[in-house]
Amino acid sequence: MVLLVCRFDVPAAEADDLRVRARAALELLTAQPGCRGGELGRAVDEPDAWVLVVRFESVNAYRRALSPFPVREHVVPLLAQAGTDAPAAFETLVDAVGGRAQEHTSLLAE
């Protein structure tokens, strides 16, 4: 699985705009094949700090999800506003459900 993790620093006056744009982005991305879901969250301790997280089945699903025109038109500009001081795409190496953890093989070449 691939995680897209985008961090945003958004003043309170612009928070409603981010929520509207992120909702549209989540609707477009989660409608793409191979997208397993996503969410927008705000930091409890720093209300100007936001994060958008979207889960994809694979690197290919992630790349394909970003290619349709509506996604390029609405989602890509939002993602371009995310902080660039840290990586945004991560591979899942361990996940857990119901108290059971499962390890996954890395997608990166050794």
C-alpha positions in Angstrom: 0.0 0.0 0.0 1.1 3.6 -0.7 0.3 6.5 1.6 0.1 10.0 0.3 0.8 12.4 3.2 0.5 16.1 2.6 1.0 18.7 5.4 -0.5 22.1 5.2 0.1 25.2 7.3 -3.2 27.1 7.0 -4.3 30.2 9.0 -7.7 30.1 10.6 -9.1 32.6 8.1 -8.3 30.1 5.2 -9.4 26.9 7.0 -12.9 26.7 5.4 -11.4 27.1 1.9 -8.9 24.2 2.7 -11.8 22.0 3.9 -13.8 22.6 0.8 -10.9 22.0 -1.5 -9.7 18.9 0.4 -13.2 17.4 0.4 -13.4 17.8 -3.4 -9.9 16.3 -3.7 -10.9 13.3 -1.5 -14.0 12.7 -3.5 -12.0 12.8 -6.8 -9.2 10.6 -5.5 -11.3 8.0 -3.7 -13.4 7.6 -6.9 -10.2 6.3 -8.7 -9.5 2.6 -9.0 -7.0 1.4 -6.4 -7.7 4.2 -3.9 -8.6 2.7 -0.6 -9.7 5.9 1.2 -8.4 9.1 2.7 -9.0 11.8 5.3 -8.2 15.4 6.2 -7.2 16.2 9.7 -6.1 19.1 11.8 -3.5 19.0 14.6 -5.0 19.2 18.1 -2.1 21.2 19.5 -1.6 23.5 16.5 -4.9 24.4 14.7 -3.0 25.9 11.7 -1.4 22.5 11.0 -3.4 20.2 8.7 -2.7 16.8 7.0 -4.3 15.1 4.0 -3.7 11.3 3.9 -4.8 9.1 1.1 -4.2 5.4 0.8 -3.6 3.5 -2.5 -3.2 -0.2 -3.3 0.1 0.3 -5.1 2.5 2.8 -6.6 0.7 2.3 -10.0 -2.7 3.0 -8.5 -1.3 6.2 -6.9 0.2 7.4 -10.2 -2.9 6.5 -12.2 -5.2 8.3 -9.7 -3.3 11.5 -10.3 -3.7 11.4 -14.1 -7.4 12.1 -14.9 -8.1 15.6 -16.0 -10.4 16.6 -13.1 -7.8 15.4 -10.7 -5.0 17.4 -12.4 -7.3 20.4 -12.5 -8.5 20.3 -8.8 -6.3 18.0 -6.8 -2.8 18.7 -8.1 -3.0 22.5 -7.4 -4.0 21.7 -3.8 -1.2 19.2 -3.4 1.2 21.8 -4.7 0.4 24.0 -1.7 1.4 21.3 0.7 4.7 21.7 2.6 7.7 20.4 0.7 10.1 20.0 3.7 9.3 16.3 4.1 8.5 13.4 1.8 4.8 12.9 0.8 4.6 9.4 -0.5 5.2 6.4 1.8 5.0 2.7 1.4 3.2 0.7 4.1 5.5 -1.8 5.7 3.4 -2.9 8.7 -0.4 -2.5 9.2 -2.7 -3.7 11.9 -6.4 -4.5 12.2 -8.2 -6.0 15.2 -5.1 -6.4 17.2 -3.2 -8.3 14.5 -0.2 -6.7 12.7 0.9 -7.8 9.3 4.2 -7.0 7.6 4.5 -6.2 3.9 7.4 -6.5 1.5 9.1 -3.3 0.6 8.3 -1.9 -2.9 11.8 -0.4 -3.1 14.6 -2.2 -4.8 17.2 -3.5 -2.4 
